[in-house]
């Protein structure tokens, strides 16, 4: 799997730099989108998985679901940070400043704070079962904000943020080769998230089992 992922990654990097044509109005700066969009997508996916696992924990009270929820939220926060940083780099190159309080920059910053508070909440509660319950409720309530912060609120206000994939009319604005490369990049990023999540949960499971044996 690691070999496949490495080849896949090299193929995506090659395609971004040698196959993707410049975009109208953006030129070759569009290359940043092939990193920014996948990590932003995975952050949303990770928060969704965290909420789903939290719901499963509240239903079953099995701690493995709490571990999945926590690990996924942590990964989502990391990918959200990558999306924020890559977006700031794009803003500097196109708008002249890293941060402009553009609607999309503002909402993703709020999302980052919400899940940063989730991690702080978990670290503040020592008792495992109580931490799992409180964190699960918070994860479910937090995800209710995600569709509004990512998809709805940014479209309610004027934004300098380009829309290379779908415009407000719902029409594709990318060349076919761009769409193929973007799809490959999103799939790669999603696979990477899956591998990291599985590895984190397995590590937690082994550590817990080892602690019980001792």
MARPA-519865 format. One line per field, with one value per residue (C-alpha): x, y, z. Coordinates in steps of 0.02 Angstrom, whole numbers, plus 50000, padded with zeros to 5 digits. Example, Ala and Ser with C-alpha at 12.3 -4.5 7.8 and 13.67 -1.06 7.14 Angstrom:
MARPA-519865
east = c(50615, 50684)
north = c(49775, 49947)
up = c(50390, 50357)
end
This chain:
MARPA-519865
east = c(50000, 50142, 50224, 50060, 50034, 50212, 50190, 50019, 50093, 50233, 50107, 49998, 50150, 50210, 50036, 50016, 50182, 50190, 50014, 49900, 49881, 49875, 49701, 49620, 49653, 49762, 49898, 50005, 49953, 49809, 49932, 49905, 49723, 49778, 49843, 49722, 49560, 49606, 49661, 49507, 49397, 49482, 49461, 49272, 49274, 49374, 49253, 49108, 49189, 49224, 49041, 48981, 49098, 49041, 48861, 48909, 48995, 48841, 48736, 48850, 48966, 49110, 49272, 49342, 49218, 49282, 49458, 49403, 49311, 49460, 49589, 49482, 49452, 49639, 49676, 49537, 49614, 49783, 49710, 49611, 49774, 49853, 49703, 49718, 49905, 49892, 49747, 49851, 49995, 49876, 49806, 49981, 50022, 49857, 49791, 49955, 49924, 49920, 49760, 49616, 49472, 49389, 49229, 49312, 49466, 49358, 49245, 49387, 49474, 49316, 49308, 49489, 49449, 49296, 49395, 49545, 49426, 49373, 49551, 49572, 49412, 49474, 49639, 49549, 49448, 49548, 49413, 49402, 49216, 49163, 49285, 49215, 49034, 49069, 49182, 49053, 48917, 49035, 49089, 48907, 48862, 49022, 48988, 48821, 48923, 49029, 48905, 48865, 49047, 49113, 48973, 48837, 48900, 49048, 48926, 48813, 48945, 49060, 49224, 49387, 49409, 49413, 49296, 49399, 49289, 49109, 49048, 48892, 48790, 48846, 48945, 49116, 49253, 49405, 49490, 49462, 49644, 49627, 49474, 49563, 49717, 49610, 49509, 49672, 49738, 49577, 49577, 49759, 49729, 49578, 49678, 49815, 49687, 49618, 49791, 49833, 49667, 49685, 49863, 49815, 49670, 49777, 49913, 49786, 49713, 49884, 49932, 49769, 49785, 49964, 49910, 49775, 49897, 50017)
north = c(50000, 50118, 50085, 50116, 50278, 50336, 50303, 50386, 50538, 50555, 50539, 50678, 50793, 50762, 50797, 50958, 51030, 50961, 50922, 51050, 51205, 51382, 51440, 51599, 51740, 51631, 51567, 51433, 51487, 51366, 51229, 51275, 51221, 51041, 51040, 51161, 51081, 50901, 50947, 51055, 50911, 50788, 50905, 50903, 50714, 50690, 50797, 50697, 50532, 50604, 50650, 50481, 50388, 50501, 50454, 50270, 50291, 50371, 50228, 50083, 50157, 50061, 50157, 50109, 50230, 50368, 50330, 50340, 50504, 50581, 50524, 50582, 50752, 50772, 50730, 50845, 50986, 50952, 50953, 51109, 51194, 51141, 51212, 51375, 51391, 51347, 51469, 51605, 51571, 51587, 51748, 51822, 51781, 51843, 51976, 52040, 51988, 51823, 51866, 51977, 51915, 51855, 51756, 51590, 51633, 51688, 51535, 51410, 51502, 51485, 51301, 51281, 51363, 51252, 51092, 51163, 51186, 51004, 50946, 51062, 50992, 50814, 50856, 50943, 50789, 50647, 50516, 50415, 50376, 50552, 50624, 50511, 50563, 50750, 50743, 50643, 50771, 50912, 50823, 50802, 50983, 51046, 50957, 51047, 51205, 51127, 51138, 51319, 51372, 51280, 51281, 51406, 51562, 51595, 51598, 51727, 51864, 51934, 51841, 51860, 51672, 51594, 51452, 51341, 51188, 51247, 51423, 51496, 51432, 51254, 51240, 51161, 51287, 51175, 51094, 50905, 50870, 50981, 50885, 50718, 50776, 50856, 50695, 50596, 50720, 50712, 50521, 50517, 50636, 50535, 50374, 50456, 50510, 50333, 50260, 50387, 50358, 50169, 50182, 50302, 50194, 50037, 50122, 50176, 50000, 49920, 50047, 50018, 49829, 49839, 49947, 49823, 49677, 49766)
up = c(50000, 50042, 49872, 49781, 49878, 49839, 49652, 49658, 49744, 49617, 49476, 49549, 49576, 49399, 49329, 49428, 49368, 49191, 49131, 49212, 49100, 49170, 49221, 49159, 49281, 49393, 49278, 49357, 49531, 49503, 49552, 49735, 49715, 49687, 49866, 49946, 49885, 49934, 50111, 50135, 50075, 50192, 50341, 50312, 50288, 50448, 50548, 50476, 50526, 50699, 50721, 50656, 50774, 50917, 50881, 50881, 51048, 51126, 51057, 51109, 51242, 51163, 51187, 51017, 50937, 51051, 50992, 50810, 50843, 50932, 50804, 50659, 50738, 50768, 50587, 50529, 50630, 50549, 50374, 50417, 50465, 50300, 50207, 50303, 50271, 50085, 50069, 50152, 50032, 49884, 49957, 49972, 49792, 49720, 49840, 49912, 50094, 50186, 50279, 50219, 50327, 50168, 50208, 50169, 50271, 50416, 50418, 50406, 50548, 50653, 50609, 50664, 50831, 50858, 50838, 50929, 51076, 51054, 51079, 51228, 51303, 51288, 51371, 51516, 51569, 51647, 51679, 51518, 51508, 51558, 51432, 51297, 51331, 51338, 51185, 51087, 51121, 51075, 50914, 50859, 50897, 50815, 50652, 50637, 50603, 50465, 50320, 50363, 50385, 50232, 50104, 50150, 50239, 50119, 49974, 50059, 50047, 49914, 49912, 49818, 49832, 49657, 49613, 49498, 49512, 49524, 49501, 49582, 49437, 49468, 49305, 49287, 49249, 49241, 49092, 49084, 49127, 49280, 49338, 49317, 49412, 49547, 49567, 49582, 49712, 49814, 49807, 49861, 50005, 50059, 50055, 50157, 50286, 50294, 50321, 50457, 50544, 50541, 50606, 50746, 50805, 50798, 50899, 51029, 51036, 51061, 51194, 51289, 51280, 51340, 51486, 51535, 51525, 51640)
end
